[in-house]
Amino acid sequence: MFRGIAKFVSVLFLLALLTIAIIDSARSIGQSDIILTPFYTLLESIVQFELNNIKDGVEMTFSSYLSYSVVFFIKLPAVVILGLLSLLFFVIGYKQNQSLSESSDLRKI
């Protein structure tokens, strides 16, 4: 039971960090509506799955093991993809801010 709660808290922490990074990146490039809607849906399904795991307790029946393994193989690539998207949006936002600052520097000259 405690292992399930600790796992849930660690997953929430990871998701919180990814959420902050993706929201910040999406706002910086001005595409928050397109990017955040599917992300919130995925985030809700991951949290719901983790809550169901805590309710099940330590017992691993065949059906819960099967659902865990299926969601694990779906969740892991999803978290990796979200992390890569976050990095991509961060780089795009950084480059846009850099080009804006360079253009404002040229106007001063």
C-alpha positions as CSV (number, residue, x, y, z in Angstrom):
1,M,0.0,0.0,0.0
2,F,2.7,2.5,0.9
3,R,4.7,1.5,-2.2
4,G,1.7,2.4,-4.3
5,I,1.3,5.8,-2.6
6,A,5.0,6.5,-3.0
7,K,4.8,5.6,-6.7
8,F,1.7,7.8,-7.1
9,V,3.4,10.7,-5.5
10,S,6.5,10.3,-7.7
11,V,4.4,10.0,-10.9
12,L,2.5,13.2,-9.9
13,F,5.8,15.0,-9.3
14,L,7.1,14.0,-12.7
15,L,3.9,14.9,-14.4
16,A,3.9,18.3,-12.6
17,L,7.3,19.1,-13.9
18,L,6.4,18.0,-17.4
19,T,3.2,20.1,-17.2
20,I,5.0,23.2,-16.1
21,A,7.6,22.8,-18.9
22,I,5.0,22.1,-21.6
23,I,2.6,25.0,-20.5
24,D,5.5,27.4,-20.4
25,S,6.8,26.3,-23.7
26,A,3.4,26.3,-25.4
27,R,2.7,29.8,-24.1
28,S,6.1,31.1,-25.2
29,I,5.4,30.1,-28.8
30,G,1.7,31.1,-28.7
31,Q,0.2,27.6,-29.4
32,S,-1.3,26.8,-26.0
33,D,-4.8,25.7,-27.2
34,I,-3.5,23.2,-29.8
35,I,-0.8,21.7,-27.5
36,L,-2.4,21.6,-24.1
37,T,-5.8,19.9,-24.8
38,P,-4.4,16.5,-25.7
39,F,-1.8,16.8,-23.0
40,Y,-4.5,17.4,-20.3
41,T,-6.4,14.3,-21.5
42,L,-3.3,12.2,-21.3
43,L,-2.5,13.6,-17.9
44,E,-6.0,12.8,-16.6
45,S,-5.8,9.2,-17.8
46,I,-2.4,8.6,-16.2
47,V,-3.5,10.0,-12.8
48,Q,-6.7,8.0,-12.9
49,F,-4.8,4.8,-13.6
50,E,-2.4,5.5,-10.7
51,L,-5.3,6.1,-8.4
52,N,-6.9,2.8,-9.4
53,N,-3.6,1.1,-8.6
54,I,-3.6,2.4,-5.1
55,K,-7.2,1.2,-4.6
56,D,-6.2,-2.3,-5.8
57,G,-3.5,-2.5,-3.1
58,V,-0.6,-4.8,-3.2
59,E,-2.4,-7.8,-4.6
60,M,-1.6,-8.3,-8.3
61,T,-4.2,-10.4,-10.0
62,F,-3.7,-11.4,-13.6
63,S,-6.1,-8.7,-14.9
64,S,-4.4,-5.9,-12.9
65,Y,-1.0,-7.2,-14.0
66,L,-2.2,-7.2,-17.6
67,S,-3.6,-3.7,-17.3
68,Y,-0.5,-2.4,-15.6
69,S,1.8,-3.8,-18.2
70,V,-0.3,-2.4,-21.1
71,V,-0.5,1.0,-19.5
72,F,3.2,0.9,-18.6
73,F,4.1,0.4,-22.3
74,I,1.7,3.2,-23.2
75,K,2.7,5.5,-20.4
76,L,6.4,5.2,-20.8
77,P,6.5,6.3,-24.5
78,A,3.9,9.0,-23.7
79,V,6.1,10.5,-21.0
80,V,9.2,10.3,-23.2
81,I,7.3,12.0,-26.1
82,L,6.0,14.7,-23.8
83,G,9.5,15.3,-22.5
84,L,10.8,15.6,-26.0
85,L,8.0,17.9,-27.1
86,S,8.7,20.0,-24.0
87,L,12.4,20.2,-25.0
88,L,11.5,21.0,-28.6
89,F,9.1,23.8,-27.6
90,F,11.6,25.2,-25.2
91,V,14.2,25.4,-27.9
92,I,11.8,27.0,-30.3
93,G,10.7,29.6,-27.7
94,Y,14.4,30.2,-26.8
95,K,15.3,30.8,-30.5
96,Q,12.3,33.1,-31.0
97,N,13.2,35.1,-28.0
98,Q,16.8,35.3,-29.1
99,S,15.9,36.5,-32.6
100,L,13.6,39.1,-31.1
101,S,16.3,40.4,-28.8
102,E,18.7,40.5,-31.8
103,S,16.2,42.4,-33.9
104,S,15.7,44.9,-31.0
105,D,19.5,45.3,-30.7
106,L,19.7,46.1,-34.4
107,R,17.0,48.8,-34.0
108,K,19.1,50.5,-31.3
109,I,22.1,50.8,-33.6
